[in-house]
Amino acid sequence: MVIPNPIPGTGPKTGDGAKTPEEETRRLLGKAFHLSRKRRREVAREMTELLGQSVTESKLYEFTRTFNREPRESGEILKKERGEVRFPAAWVSAFCEATGCDELARFVMGPRLRELVELGEQVSTMGWVLGKMQHEFARLTGRGVQKKAKPKRTRKA
């Protein structure tokens, strides 16, 4: 998956020292597997059903595999080329659905869309809090929460 580097200071926080989008993608895939407590075989089966194309357990292992690194005499780390495999962007939604973890989707959406999602979550939370406050107010004041009256149905002759 090719993920453009975000504008400095606006991208997602990359914990665990991840430096490139590819490393962060691998980290998030591994984290999603861990949090879901599902085996890769089960995630692969669910993704196959969702995508309508074959996703194998071994392919999912390849996406989370890290490179062997060998230090050079100069101290520089050299990545051994072992045929890097990138996670397909078209699979992100199915992966998130199968694992129940949406961090990978949030990572690839970019800062502007991520901000909109966070705003929507805040509005949703505020609506929930407002509802709780209305019920508590009604309880304390002895007034029932006003519900919209349903129009009465009349039979046509």
C-alpha positions as CSV (number, residue, x, y, z in Angstrom):
1,M,0.0,0.0,0.0
2,V,1.5,3.3,-0.9
3,I,0.6,5.9,1.7
4,P,1.9,9.4,1.1
5,N,3.8,11.0,3.9
6,P,1.5,13.4,5.7
7,I,2.3,17.0,6.2
8,P,4.7,17.2,9.1
9,G,2.9,17.6,12.4
10,T,-0.5,16.6,11.0
11,G,-0.2,12.9,10.6
12,P,-1.1,10.2,13.0
13,K,1.2,9.6,15.9
14,T,3.4,6.7,15.2
15,G,4.0,4.9,18.4
16,D,6.7,2.2,18.8
17,G,9.2,4.2,16.8
18,A,7.7,3.5,13.3
19,K,9.3,5.8,10.8
20,T,7.8,5.1,7.4
21,P,4.2,4.6,6.3
22,E,5.1,0.9,5.5
23,E,6.4,0.3,9.0
24,E,3.4,2.0,10.6
25,T,1.1,-0.1,8.4
26,R,2.8,-3.3,9.6
27,R,2.6,-2.1,13.2
28,L,-1.1,-1.4,12.9
29,L,-1.8,-4.7,11.2
30,G,-0.1,-6.5,14.0
31,K,-1.9,-4.5,16.6
32,A,-5.2,-5.2,15.0
33,F,-4.5,-9.0,15.1
34,H,-3.5,-8.8,18.7
35,L,-6.6,-6.8,19.8
36,S,-9.0,-8.9,17.8
37,R,-7.7,-12.1,19.4
38,K,-8.5,-13.8,16.1
39,R,-6.1,-16.1,14.3
40,R,-4.9,-15.0,10.9
41,R,-6.7,-18.0,9.4
42,E,-10.0,-16.7,10.7
43,V,-9.4,-13.1,9.6
44,A,-8.3,-14.4,6.1
45,R,-11.6,-16.4,5.8
46,E,-13.7,-13.4,6.8
47,M,-11.8,-11.1,4.4
48,T,-12.3,-13.7,1.6
49,E,-16.0,-13.6,2.2
50,L,-16.1,-9.8,2.3
51,L,-13.9,-9.2,-0.7
52,G,-15.1,-12.1,-2.9
53,Q,-11.4,-13.0,-3.6
54,S,-9.0,-15.3,-1.9
55,V,-7.1,-14.0,1.1
56,T,-4.8,-16.5,2.7
57,E,-3.2,-16.8,6.1
58,S,0.3,-16.9,4.6
59,K,-0.4,-13.6,2.7
60,L,-1.5,-12.0,6.0
61,Y,1.8,-13.1,7.6
62,E,3.7,-11.6,4.7
63,F,2.1,-8.2,5.3
64,T,3.2,-8.1,8.9
65,R,6.7,-9.5,8.3
66,T,9.6,-7.2,9.1
67,F,12.8,-7.1,7.2
68,N,16.0,-8.7,8.5
69,R,18.4,-5.9,9.3
70,E,22.1,-6.2,9.3
71,P,24.4,-3.5,10.7
72,R,27.1,-2.3,8.4
73,E,30.6,-1.5,9.6
74,S,29.7,2.2,9.4
75,G,26.8,1.5,11.9
76,E,24.2,2.1,9.2
77,I,21.3,-0.4,9.1
78,L,20.9,-2.2,5.8
79,K,17.5,-3.7,5.0
80,K,17.8,-7.1,3.3
81,E,15.7,-7.2,0.2
82,R,13.3,-10.1,0.6
83,G,10.6,-9.0,-1.8
84,E,8.7,-6.4,0.3
85,V,4.9,-7.1,0.2
86,R,2.6,-4.2,0.7
87,F,-1.0,-4.4,2.1
88,P,-3.5,-3.6,-0.7
89,A,-5.5,-0.4,0.0
90,A,-8.6,-2.1,-1.4
91,W,-8.4,-4.6,1.5
92,V,-8.4,-2.0,4.4
93,S,-12.1,-1.9,4.9
94,A,-12.5,-5.7,4.9
95,F,-9.5,-6.1,7.3
96,C,-11.0,-3.6,9.7
97,E,-14.4,-5.3,9.6
98,A,-12.8,-8.7,10.2
99,T,-10.6,-7.6,13.1
100,G,-13.0,-5.0,14.6
101,C,-10.2,-2.5,14.7
102,D,-10.3,0.6,12.6
103,E,-6.9,2.2,13.3
104,L,-5.5,1.1,9.9
105,A,-8.5,2.8,8.1
106,R,-7.9,6.0,10.2
107,F,-4.2,5.9,9.3
108,V,-4.7,5.7,5.6
109,M,-7.5,8.3,5.4
110,G,-5.3,11.3,5.9
111,P,-5.4,14.2,8.3
112,R,-8.4,16.1,6.9
113,L,-10.8,13.1,6.8
114,R,-9.4,11.9,10.2
115,E,-10.3,15.3,11.6
116,L,-13.9,15.1,10.2
117,V,-14.3,11.6,11.7
118,E,-13.1,12.9,15.1
119,L,-15.5,15.8,14.9
120,G,-18.4,13.5,14.1
121,E,-17.5,11.3,17.1
122,Q,-17.5,14.4,19.3
123,V,-20.9,15.5,18.1
124,S,-22.3,12.0,18.6
125,T,-20.9,11.9,22.1
126,M,-22.3,15.3,22.9
127,G,-25.8,14.1,21.7
128,W,-25.6,11.1,24.0
129,V,-24.5,13.4,26.9
130,L,-27.3,15.8,26.2
131,G,-29.9,13.0,26.2
132,K,-28.5,11.8,29.6
133,M,-28.7,15.4,31.0
134,Q,-32.3,15.8,29.8
135,H,-33.4,12.5,31.5
136,E,-31.5,13.5,34.7
137,F,-33.1,17.0,34.6
138,A,-36.6,15.4,34.2
139,R,-35.9,13.0,37.1
140,L,-34.8,15.8,39.4
141,T,-37.6,18.2,38.5
142,G,-40.3,15.6,38.4
143,R,-41.1,16.5,34.8
144,G,-41.2,13.8,32.2
145,V,-39.2,14.1,29.0
146,Q,-41.4,15.6,26.4
147,K,-42.0,13.2,23.5
148,K,-43.6,14.1,20.3
149,A,-47.2,13.2,20.2
150,K,-48.1,10.7,17.5
151,P,-51.0,11.8,15.3
152,K,-54.1,9.7,15.8
153,R,-55.1,7.4,13.1
154,T,-58.6,7.8,11.8
155,R,-60.4,5.2,9.8
156,K,-61.6,6.2,6.4
157,A,-65.2,5.3,5.8
